[in-house]
Amino acid sequence: MKYINKAHMPDDADARRAVPPVICYPTDSLPTAGTSILAAARQALEKIDEVLVPPREARCFEVPAGHFFRIVSVEGSQVGDLNLWQANNLDERFYAGKTRALHGTHLSTGDRLWSSFPFMRPLARITYDTLDWYGWDDDGGSVHDVIGTRCDPYTAKLLADVDYHHCCHSNLIRALAAHRHLDFAVAEPLVHDVLNVFMCTGFTRDTHQYFMKASPVRPGDFLEFFAETDLLGGLSACPGGDCSAEHSSDVARCYPLLVELFKSNDPALADYHPLPPSGYGRQHRDP
């Protein structure tokens, strides 16, 4: 929490605070081509596969470029922690921090999930969100955040002195290791900050601490994505359930999540051209 020392307050403190903010990364120049193509393509979806993620566990799934996938609430209010990798190069992975800087703290329809440096391209685009009605509540909360990193056993050990192995971090490690036949030591550094699907979060107005509250998700709700490149996904059904009280324990009531994979039968999708990896030459210095 931010410490405020009023003894150091300058005479012009109010004037300094009154300086207007500016957006760090204006997105007006981001390419928007393809939005109408995707809107039409999702009207002709054919389901081709699904993966059920058990409560307090994670599973991996593959999505070919040009396909759609949904994360679906199926039995009860449940949040999920999503990792994405480029399927053929796990060093290219979802970059939650840069996605947050570009699109804001909470994502919805039209926002892209950007990849890590030096690739810096969209891995996926959100094409439909049944919770887009929620907006911002009176506490400053909203859904689908890229603020929280994921629940993990290291923080649980630090704060509660417990060894809990079904945090989303550990769940994702086990799922990735099993799916790609990796040792845990190799898989762990590949697990990264998440998109908190269906989670309702924000910052308290007094201390600006990260908070969570009961998710508004209900069975039948889903968040839909378009794969801009070949993807490997990892989804953990968080041990916090709807995250109304706590996580990193077996206390909360938890439910499975369903991942559905779709192809589109709309021929117009052939005209969709995803953004390539960053064209920056990686010189990192002047000639």
C-alpha positions, -999 to +999 in steps of 0.1 A: +000+000+000+012+034-009+027+053+021+018+090+022+041+112+043+023+145+048+053+160+065+069+162+030+039+179+014+051+208-008+031+240-011+020+232-046+010+197-039-026+202-052-013+218-084+010+189-091-018+164-085-042+183-108-020+177-139-043+158-164-034+122-173-026+110-207-031+075-222+003+057-222-005+036-253-032+052-275-047+024-297-062+044-324-035+032-348-040-005-341-053-023-373-090-031-371-094-049-404-112-082-401-137-073-374-167-077-398-152-109-412-150-125-378-185-113-369-198-131-400-176-162-396-189-168-361-224-172-374-214-204-392-196-223-365-193-261-363-182-276-331-154-301-336-140-309-302-142-302-265-121-305-233-136-306-198-115-291-171-122-306-137-125-285-106-092-275-090-073-289-120-061-277-154-061-291-189-044-281-221-060-279-256-048-271-291-065-246-314-055-243-351-051-208-366-084-196-380-106-216-355-127-204-326-128-216-290-151-209-261-146-212-224-180-222-210-196-222-176-214-256-174-225-264-138-220-235-115-203-201-110-166-208-116-136-187-127-107-199-148-071-189-153-061-190-190-026-193-205-019-192-242+012-202-261+021-202-298+018-240-304+050-244-323+071-221-300+063-220-264+087-191-259+060-170-275+033-167-249+005-145-237+018-111-223-008-100-198+010-068-188+012-055-224-023-065-231-034-046-200-014-015-211-031-016-245-067-026-237-071-019-200-074-039-169-105-060-180-111-074-214-141-080-236-153-083-272-128-069-297-098-070-274-067-089-284-044-111-263-009-100-272+022-122-272+055-117-254+086-099-268+102-101-293+071-114-311+045-089-300+015-099-320-021-110-313-024-146-303-062-144-301-091-120-303-122-120-281-151-124-305-181-128-281-187-123-243-220-131-227-210-111-197-204-079-216-235-065-199-217-063-166-196-032-172-183-017-140-201-021-107-203+003-077-171-012-062-151-005-094-152-042-103-155-059-137-149-093-152-121-110-173-091-092-157-055-091-167-044-077-133-040-108-111-011-131-119-028-164-108-030-180-074+002-199-066+018-220-039+046-196-032+023-167-021+002-193-002+033-204+017+044-168+023+010-156+037-005-187+053+025-211+057+006-239+038+017-262+010-012-262-014-007-279-047-040-271-065-033-234-070-038-223-107+000-220-111+006-256-101-024-268-120-011-252-152+024-267-146+009-302-143-013-298-173+015-284-196+039-310-184+015-338-192+004-324-225+039-318-238+058-345-219+079-320-200+095-322-166+080-299-140+112-279-139+110-272-177+072-265-176+072-241-147+090-212-164+067-215-193+036-208-172+028-171-172+004-144-160-031-152-170-064-139-183-088-144-153-118-156-172-152-148-155-134-134-124-148-102-110-120-079-097-109-044-092-089-021-069-103-008-036-109+029-036-091+036-003-059+014-004-060+005-041-055-031-033-065-059-057-099-073-047-122-101-059-159-107-054-184-133-065-183-138-102-216-130-121-210-160-144-238-186-146-241-219-165-244-212-202-222-181-201-191-182-223-161-162-235-153-168-272-119-163-289-106-164-325-071-180-328-048-157-348-021-183-349-018-220-339-024-220-302-017-242-272-041-232-244-040-241-207-070-235-185-072-240-147-106-242-129-095-220-100-097-235-065-115-203-055-146-213-073-165-181-079-138-163-059-164-148-035-143-156-004-109-172-008-087-192-030-056-215-025-076-239-005-103-266-007-129-245+010-147-230-019-173-249-039-158-255-074-172-266-107-157-278-140-152-255-170-157-266-206-135-256-236-153-259-269-134-258-303-152-246-335-144-242-371-162-218-393-178-228-426-179-192-438-157-189-469-151-152-462-128-162-434-102-169-461-099-132-465-089-126-429-052-118-425-038-119-389-010-096-379+025-110-383+051-109-355+067-075-348+087-060-376+112-044-352+147-055-362+160-061-326+191-039-331+185-022-297+209+006-306+215+033-332+236+025-362 
